[in-house]
């Protein structure tokens, strides 16, 4: 008599113990590295201005650290500056590894996290909390959502054009030349007036002598 046996559960081995396998798409090595680095920091304490896991990480410090370690991309330090990097995407275009931005401090782009998929994102919340995964579908995050950006390996951080930087010293030097020339003319005018006033008393003296 044959006995029916339950099929072995392969779901546990499907991801090989990888905590981000259910979020990353197959073959997306760069995204996998990014998410794995981010998930490895779960539980790290929030610290305002923190730049390392040892001392703690704030929201943008967490993002900057993960992107530098995994993709070798140097992002700006603040969430607002990060919102200017990469390509803007719609919420319906979100993919794992995208940056998601929120207004949590009374102004736009004041908070940032990394999208994991299935409406989940990982972030460093606030003082007293640790890096954790949150659900974007919750009303708190829905009402504060500001948009998303996609930053890829080799992305260039926005910089001030060289031409505009080069023009500033030139304009300032021209101002200095104009100012110095004005000062020179004014000093010459003063010297000329003082010379005239210095000569006038001697003339008066000569006139007095003639009368005497």
Secondary structure, DSSP 4 states (H G I P E B T S, - for coil): -PPP-PPP--HHHHTTT-TTTTTSPTT-HHHHHHHHHHHTTTTPBP-TT-EETTTEE-HHHHHHHHHHHHT-----SSHHHHTTSSEEE-GGG--TT-EEEE--SSSTT-EEEEEEETTEEEEE-STT-BEEEEETTSHHHHTTEEEEEE--TTPPPP---HHHHHHHHHHHHHHHHHHHHHHHHHHHHHHHHHHHHHHHHHHHHHHHHHH-
